[in-house]
Amino acid sequence: MTGLEWVIALLVLLGAIFVLIGSVALVKLPDFYTRLHGPTKATTLGLGSLVLASLLFFNFVLDELSLQQLLIALFLFITAPVTAYMLVKAGLHRNVDAVSATKNKHLMQLSEKQRPK
């Protein structure tokens, strides 16, 4: 195996681990707000790693110019934070409660006071 193939294999392995961690976090974390961190942080990083491995493989190992992966990565890194932000805003609007051990709950109550009734 060449050095590039080792890098690609490492990126695929890292991506798979981060996607698994993000998926487990989505299932295991206690409330709506903390469950958003799994998909938006770890899973996005894992999918970005997988897309980068795909880009390296197709461009350098198979000698094909494949720029679709760049568009996929760009779309992924732009839409994931926007989606998480919109979900948090919807949760705050619907008064979804956070788990009792959440720190900085006063920030959630502050947003409730600012909201028109």
MARDREN-530314 format. One record per atom (N, C-alpha, C): x, y, z; residue in one letter. Coordinates in steps of 0.02 Angstrom, whole numbers, padded with zeros to 5 digits, always signed. Layout:
XYZA...
This chain:
+00042-00059+00000M+00000+00000+00000M+00044+00063+00000M+00022+00112-00037T+00058+00175-00039T+00037+00219+00019T+00074+00274+00027G+00058+00320+00081G-00011+00352+00073G-00029+00366+00011L-00095+00396-00003L-00151+00348+00015L-00142+00285+00001E-00193+00235+00019E-00200+00229+00094E-00145+00236+00131W-00149+00236+00204W-00187+00296+00229W-00176+00354+00199V-00212+00415+00219V-00286+00407+00205V-00303+00379+00147I-00373+00369+00129I-00405+00320+00178I-00370+00266+00194A-00397+00216+00242A-00407+00248+00311A-00360+00290+00332L-00366+00323+00396L-00425+00372+00397L-00435+00408+00342L-00491+00454+00338L-00558+00417+00339L-00561+00361+00305V-00623+00321+00306V-00637+00294+00376V-00585+00269+00409L-00593+00243+00477L-00613+00298+00526L-00580+00356+00522L-00597+00412+00564L-00669+00436+00551L-00688+00439+00487G-00756+00459+00470G-00808+00411+00497G-00794+00347+00492A-00841+00297+00518A-00848+00302+00594A-00793+00314+00628I-00794+00321+00701I-00835+00382+00721I-00823+00439+00688F-00860+00499+00706F-00935+00493+00690F-00952+00461+00635V-01023+00451+00618V-01055+00405+00671V-01019+00354+00693L-01045+00310+00745L-01055+00348+00811L-01006+00388+00830I-01011+00427+00891I-01070+00475+00887I-01078+00509+00830G-01135+00554+00822G-01201+00519+00825G-01205+00460+00796S-01268+00422+00797S-01285+00397+00867S-01234+00374+00903V-01246+00352+00973V-01267+00412+01015V-01236+00469+01004A-01254+00529+01043A-01326+00549+01029A-01348+00541+00968L-01417+00557+00951L-01467+00514+00990L-01448+00452+01001V-01493+00406+01037V-01486+00413+01113V-01426+00422+01137K-01414+00417+01209K-01420+00482+01248K-01411+00540+01217L-01413+00602+01256L-01484+00616+01281L-01491+00651+01337P-01554+00652+01373P-01609+00697+01346P-01594+00753+01314D-01648+00796+01293D-01638+00823+01222D-01685+00860+01199F-01686+00885+01130F-01625+00927+01114F-01606+00972+01157Y-01552+01018+01143Y-01484+00983+01141Y-01473+00937+01187T-01409+00901+01187T-01405+00851+01130T-01462+00825+01108R-01461+00778+01052R-01441+00811+00986R-01446+00876+00982L-01426+00910+00921L-01351+00910+00911L-01312+00903+00965H-01240+00907+00958H-01211+00846+00922H-01241+00788+00930G-01216+00728+00896G-01215+00735+00821G-01273+00748+00791P-01273+00753+00717P-01237+00815+00691P-01240+00871+00727T-01210+00932+00699T-01135+00936+00709T-01109+00903+00757K-01037+00907+00769K-01002+00845+00743K-01012+00789+00776A-00974+00729+00761A-00993+00699+00693A-01057+00696+00678T-01077+00665+00615T-01056+00708+00556T-01060+00774+00563T-01037+00818+00509T-00963+00809+00497T-00924+00805+00550L-00852+00794+00544L-00838+00726+00512L-00875+00675+00533G-00866+00608+00504G-00883+00606+00431G-00938+00636+00411L-00957+00636+00341L-00908+00678+00300L-00883+00732+00329G-00832+00772+00294G-00768+00731+00283G-00749+00690+00331S-00691+00647+00324S-00702+00594+00270S-00762+00567+00268L-00778+00517+00216L-00778+00548+00146L-00805+00608+00141V-00805+00642+00076V-00734+00660+00054V-00692+00681+00101L-00623+00696+00085L-00586+00633+00062L-00598+00577+00095A-00568+00514+00074A-00591+00495+00003A-00654+00505-00011S-00681+00491-00078S-00649+00537-00129S-00641+00601-00112L-00609+00648-00158L-00537+00628-00173L-00499+00610-00122L-00430+00588-00132L-00427+00524-00174L-00471+00477-00160F-00470+00414-00196F-00485+00424-00270F-00538+00460-00286F-00556+00467-00356F-00508+00512-00395F-00481+00564-00363N-00437+00610-00398N-00366+00584-00405N-00340+00548-00356F-00270+00528-00358F-00259+00454-00372F-00301+00410-00347V-00292+00339-00358V-00320+00318-00426V-00381+00340-00442L-00411+00322-00506L-00397+00372-00561L-00363+00427-00545D-00346+00480-00593D-00406+00506-00632D-00460+00517-00596E-00520+00548-00624E-00532+00614-00588E-00548+00665-00626L-00564+00729-00595L-00636+00725-00571L-00644+00727-00505S-00711+00720-00476S-00721+00776-00425S-00752+00829-00447L-00762+00886-00404L-00830+00886-00369L-00871+00835-00382Q-00937+00831-00350Q-00929+00825-00274Q-00876+00793-00252Q-00866+00785-00180Q-00855+00852-00146Q-00823+00899-00181L-00815+00966-00152L-00882+01001-00143L-00926+00992-00191L-00993+01021-00184L-01032+00988-00128L-01025+00923-00121I-01058+00887-00067I-01033+00912+00001I-00967+00918+00008A-00938+00942+00072A-00961+01013+00087A-00960+01056+00036L-00982+01125+00046L-01055+01127+00068L-01098+01090+00035F-01168+01087+00053F-01177+01061+00124F-01139+01009+00141L-01144+00979+00208L-01124+01028+00262L-01067+01062+00253F-01042+01107+00305F-01082+01172+00309F-01119+01189+00258I-01162+01248+00261I-01229+01232+00292I-01258+01176+00273T-01327+01161+00294T-01331+01132+00365T-01282+01096+00389A-01287+01065+00456A-01294+01117+00512A-01252+01169+00514P-01262+01218+00568P-01327+01258+00561P-01346+01273+00500V-01409+01310+00489V-01468+01268+00512V-01467+01204+00497T-01521+01160+00518T-01524+01155+00594T-01466+01147+00626A-01465+01144+00700A-01491+01208+00730A-01473+01265+00702Y-01497+01329+00728Y-01573+01334+00722Y-01600+01313+00665M-01672+01316+00655M-01708+01268+00702M-01680+01210+00715L-01711+01164+00762L-01711+01191+00833L-01656+01222+00854V-01654+01252+00920V-01705+01308+00926V-01709+01350+00876K-01759+01405+00877K-01830+01377+00881K-01844+01323+00844A-01910+01292+00847A-01923+01263+00917A-01872+01232+00946G-01879+01205+01014G-01891+01259+01065G-01856+01315+01059L-01868+01371+01105L-01937+01400+01095L-01959+01404+01033H-02025+01432+01019H-02081+01388+01047H-02070+01323+01045R-02120+01276+01071R-02111+01261+01145R-02064+01296+01178N-02050+01287+01249N-02031+01216+01268N-01988+01185+01228V-01963+01119+01244V-01915+01125+01302V-01927+01086+01355D-01887+01091+01415D-01820+01056+01406D-01769+01085+01437A-01703+01053+01439A-01700+01008+01500A-01652+00965+01502V-01643+00921+01559V-01623+00964+01619V-01640+00941+01679S-01630+00982+01739S-01557+00998+01753S-01511+00957+01729A-01440+00969+01743A-01408+01017+01693A-01447+01046+01648T-01420+01091+01598T-01395+01155+01631T-01334+01175+01613K-01307+01238+01639K-01332+01295+01595K-01332+01355+01622N-01352+01416+01587N-01425+01413+01565N-01468+01385+01606K-01539+01384+01590K-01568+01454+01590K-01535+01500+01624H-01560+01569+01625H-01560+01599+01555H-01518+01575+01511L-01518+01600+01442L-01582+01580+01406L-01607+01520+01421M-01670+01499+01390M-01728+01539+01417M-01727+01553+01482Q-01780+01593+01512Q-01777+01665+01488Q-01718+01690+01475L-01710+01757+01450L-01742+01763+01381L-01733+01712+01340S-01764+01714+01274S-01840+01709+01279S-01866+01676+01331E-01938+01672+01340E-01967+01740+01359E-01930+01780+01398K-01953+01846+01417K-01954+01893+01358K-01906+01884+01313Q-01902+01928+01255Q-01955+01912+01202Q-01981+01852+01206R-02031+01830+01156R-02098+01862+01169R-02130+01889+01118P-02197+01918+01129P-02248+01863+01143P-02294+01879+01185K-02346+01829+01204K-02404+01830+01155K
